[in-house]
Amino acid sequence: MLPLFYRTLPFLKVMGPFENYKAAESVARTLKQYRGWSPLQAAAFQAGMEKKPDGRWGSKFAIAARNGVFHDTLHRAGLTSKLAVPTLLLLPQAGLNRADWQLKPYRTHLPNLKIQTIPGNHWPHLVEPEGFNQSVANYLGG
């Protein structure tokens, strides 16, 4: 299943290794979550990268952790009982994780769920930060 993720999840392209930081940034700038390359996007990318012991650059997200996340996602149910806590699900207009079968566990197990569609893609906090932040602030009463 991991090869499927590599073909469909573009952020994995910045795992590395890269010969230098500039090469890593060059790849990042082609990805949807960094479209526009704002100062926020540049800072988020830079914070997630590190120089490796061999002098090359790559993501701080360890390969073992990445593989573990994918394994858990595929083999464990995330929500298994009702949670009454008020919950806001910000659903971007484009991107991943918007299909009915993906939203069913939220609708089933979160009786106080509010779903709000916002501009952007799978990375709305990077590509449409103002709309994302305003939605959160409005939900929290600010």
MARMI-159430 format. One record per residue (C-alpha): residue in one letter; residue number from 1; y, x negated, z. Coordinates in Angstrom, 3 decimals. Each point is the difference from the previous one (the first is absolute). Example, Ala and Ser with C-alpha at 12.3 -4.5 7.8 and 13.67 -1.06 7.14 Angstrom:
+------+-----+----------+----------+----------+
| code | pos |       c2 |       c1 |       c3 |
+------+-----+----------+----------+----------+
|    A |   1 |   -4.500 |  -12.300 |    7.800 |
|    S |   2 |    3.440 |   -1.370 |   -0.660 |
+------+-----+----------+----------+----------+
This chain:
+------+-----+----------+----------+----------+
| code | pos |       c2 |       c1 |       c3 |
+------+-----+----------+----------+----------+
|    M |   1 |    0.000 |    0.000 |    0.000 |
|    L |   2 |    2.424 |   -2.881 |    0.610 |
|    P |   3 |    0.322 |   -0.805 |   -3.743 |
|    L |   4 |    1.227 |    3.574 |   -0.539 |
|    F |   5 |    2.718 |   -0.570 |    2.608 |
|    Y |   6 |    1.091 |   -3.190 |   -1.724 |
|    R |   7 |    0.489 |    1.886 |   -3.267 |
|    T |   8 |    1.818 |    2.970 |    1.549 |
|    L |   9 |    2.004 |   -1.397 |    2.934 |
|    P |  10 |    2.696 |   -2.263 |   -1.419 |
|    F |  11 |    1.088 |   -1.435 |    3.364 |
|    L |  12 |   -3.247 |   -1.982 |    0.058 |
|    K |  13 |    1.444 |   -2.122 |   -2.808 |
|    V |  14 |    2.198 |   -1.767 |    2.544 |
|    M |  15 |   -2.844 |   -1.049 |    2.279 |
|    G |  16 |    0.049 |   -3.410 |   -1.652 |
|    P |  17 |   -0.489 |   -2.820 |   -0.084 |
|    F |  18 |    3.061 |   -1.083 |   -1.952 |
|    E |  19 |    1.086 |   -3.542 |   -0.735 |
|    N |  20 |    3.428 |    0.690 |    1.513 |
|    Y |  21 |    2.129 |    2.784 |    1.454 |
|    K |  22 |    1.884 |    0.508 |   -3.276 |
|    A |  23 |   -3.270 |    0.780 |   -1.826 |
|    A |  24 |   -0.911 |    2.569 |    2.679 |
|    E |  25 |    3.441 |    1.603 |   -0.218 |
|    S |  26 |   -0.270 |    0.149 |   -3.774 |
|    V |  27 |   -3.177 |    2.092 |    0.272 |
|    A |  28 |    1.484 |    2.187 |    2.745 |
|    R |  29 |    3.020 |    0.897 |   -2.118 |
|    T |  30 |   -2.349 |    1.653 |   -2.540 |
|    L |  31 |   -1.454 |    2.422 |    2.576 |
|    K |  32 |    1.169 |    3.576 |    0.583 |
|    Q |  33 |    0.810 |   -0.519 |    3.661 |
|    Y |  34 |    2.474 |   -2.722 |   -0.918 |
|    R |  35 |    1.554 |    1.692 |   -3.031 |
|    G |  36 |    3.712 |   -0.774 |    0.114 |
|    W |  37 |   -0.511 |   -2.992 |    2.332 |
|    S |  38 |    2.559 |    1.035 |    2.586 |
|    P |  39 |    0.814 |   -2.224 |    2.990 |
|    L |  40 |   -2.259 |    2.255 |    2.122 |
|    Q |  41 |   -2.894 |   -0.435 |   -2.439 |
|    A |  42 |    0.533 |   -3.760 |   -0.166 |
|    A |  43 |    0.035 |   -0.240 |    3.798 |
|    A |  44 |   -3.131 |    2.158 |    0.359 |
|    F |  45 |   -1.852 |   -2.121 |   -2.532 |
|    Q |  46 |    1.122 |   -3.275 |    1.535 |
|    A |  47 |   -1.039 |    1.151 |    3.486 |
|    G |  48 |   -3.525 |    0.651 |   -1.250 |
|    M |  49 |   -0.512 |   -3.398 |   -1.629 |
|    E |  50 |   -0.834 |   -3.396 |    1.437 |
|    K |  51 |   -0.654 |   -3.547 |   -1.066 |
|    K |  52 |   -3.701 |   -0.748 |    0.444 |
|    P |  53 |   -1.408 |   -3.257 |    1.420 |
|    D |  54 |   -0.810 |   -1.229 |   -3.523 |
|    G |  55 |    3.678 |    0.387 |   -1.022 |
|    R |  56 |   -0.503 |    3.106 |   -2.105 |
|    W |  57 |    1.524 |    3.398 |    0.811 |
|    G |  58 |   -1.635 |    3.338 |    0.759 |
|    S |  59 |    0.179 |    3.169 |    2.001 |
|    K |  60 |   -0.137 |   -0.061 |    3.789 |
|    F |  61 |   -2.459 |    2.886 |   -0.322 |
|    A |  62 |   -3.305 |   -1.796 |    0.570 |
|    I |  63 |   -2.705 |    0.609 |   -2.586 |
|    A |  64 |   -2.523 |    0.883 |    2.714 |
|    A |  65 |    2.405 |    2.577 |    1.447 |
|    R |  66 |    0.683 |    1.440 |   -3.455 |
|    N |  67 |   -3.708 |    0.362 |   -0.711 |
|    G |  68 |   -0.555 |    1.549 |    3.434 |
|    V |  69 |    2.727 |    2.582 |   -0.577 |
|    F |  70 |   -1.556 |    1.005 |   -3.315 |
|    H |  71 |   -3.463 |    0.189 |    1.541 |
|    D |  72 |    1.239 |    2.176 |    2.867 |
|    T |  73 |    1.951 |    2.240 |   -2.366 |
|    L |  74 |   -3.070 |    0.652 |   -2.085 |
|    H |  75 |   -2.504 |    0.435 |    2.835 |
|    R |  76 |    1.830 |    1.581 |    2.946 |
|    A |  77 |    1.683 |    3.330 |    0.422 |
|    G |  78 |    3.610 |   -0.474 |    1.055 |
|    L |  79 |    0.575 |    3.370 |    1.625 |
|    T |  80 |   -2.923 |    1.714 |    1.669 |
|    S |  81 |    1.590 |    2.382 |    2.504 |
|    K |  82 |    3.191 |    1.993 |    0.302 |
|    L |  83 |    3.147 |   -1.752 |    1.213 |
|    A |  84 |    2.782 |    2.329 |    1.128 |
|    V |  85 |    2.776 |   -2.598 |   -0.159 |
|    P |  86 |    2.811 |    0.912 |   -2.422 |
|    T |  87 |   -0.515 |   -2.065 |   -3.155 |
|    L |  88 |    2.107 |   -0.667 |   -3.072 |
|    L |  89 |   -1.766 |   -1.136 |   -3.155 |
|    L |  90 |    2.446 |   -1.381 |   -2.532 |
|    L |  91 |   -1.597 |    0.513 |   -3.390 |
|    P |  92 |    1.655 |   -1.951 |   -2.817 |
|    Q |  93 |    0.431 |    1.628 |   -3.401 |
|    A |  94 |   -2.149 |   -2.665 |   -1.694 |
|    G |  95 |   -2.670 |   -2.450 |    0.984 |
|    L |  96 |   -3.260 |    0.085 |    1.895 |
|    N |  97 |   -1.430 |    2.240 |    2.699 |
|    R |  98 |    1.436 |    3.336 |   -1.134 |
|    A |  99 |   -3.148 |    1.826 |   -1.157 |
|    D | 100 |   -1.137 |    3.141 |    1.830 |
|    W | 101 |   -3.263 |   -1.644 |    1.124 |
|    Q | 102 |    2.015 |   -2.840 |    1.559 |
|    L | 103 |    2.325 |    2.385 |    1.832 |
|    K | 104 |   -2.758 |    2.335 |    1.219 |
|    P | 105 |   -0.748 |   -1.976 |    3.209 |
|    Y | 106 |    3.681 |    0.124 |    0.961 |
|    R | 107 |    0.230 |    3.727 |   -0.640 |
|    T | 108 |   -3.282 |    0.608 |    1.846 |
|    H | 109 |    0.583 |   -2.099 |    3.107 |
|    L | 110 |    3.785 |    0.069 |    0.491 |
|    P | 111 |    1.045 |    3.580 |    0.806 |
|    N | 112 |    3.654 |   -1.063 |    0.489 |
|    L | 113 |    0.204 |   -1.783 |   -3.335 |
|    K | 114 |    3.102 |    0.085 |   -2.144 |
|    I | 115 |   -0.340 |   -1.438 |   -3.511 |
|    Q | 116 |    3.201 |   -0.992 |   -1.742 |
|    T | 117 |    0.247 |   -1.296 |   -3.562 |
|    I | 118 |    2.415 |   -2.897 |   -0.405 |
|    P | 119 |    1.143 |   -2.142 |   -2.937 |
|    G | 120 |   -1.897 |   -3.138 |   -0.854 |
|    N | 121 |   -3.543 |   -1.210 |   -0.379 |
|    H | 122 |   -2.670 |   -1.260 |    2.389 |
|    W | 123 |    2.630 |   -2.326 |    1.504 |
|    P | 124 |    2.933 |    2.390 |    0.651 |
|    H | 125 |    1.309 |   -2.084 |    2.904 |
|    L | 126 |    0.574 |   -2.853 |   -2.476 |
|    V | 127 |    0.996 |    1.770 |   -3.221 |
|    E | 128 |    1.966 |    2.946 |    1.469 |
|    P | 129 |    0.874 |   -1.178 |    3.536 |
|    E | 130 |    3.023 |    2.278 |    0.445 |
|    G | 131 |   -1.964 |    3.172 |   -0.731 |
|    F | 132 |   -2.918 |   -1.187 |    2.088 |
|    N | 133 |    2.194 |   -0.889 |    2.989 |
|    Q | 134 |    1.969 |    3.251 |   -0.263 |
|    S | 135 |   -3.213 |    2.043 |   -0.012 |
|    V | 136 |   -1.233 |   -1.745 |    3.130 |
|    A | 137 |    3.391 |    0.392 |    1.714 |
|    N | 138 |    0.162 |    3.703 |   -0.889 |
|    Y | 139 |   -3.500 |    0.560 |    1.380 |
|    L | 140 |    0.857 |   -1.784 |    3.223 |
|    G | 141 |    3.139 |    2.082 |    0.386 |
|    G | 142 |    2.487 |   -2.701 |   -0.867 |
+------+-----+----------+----------+----------+
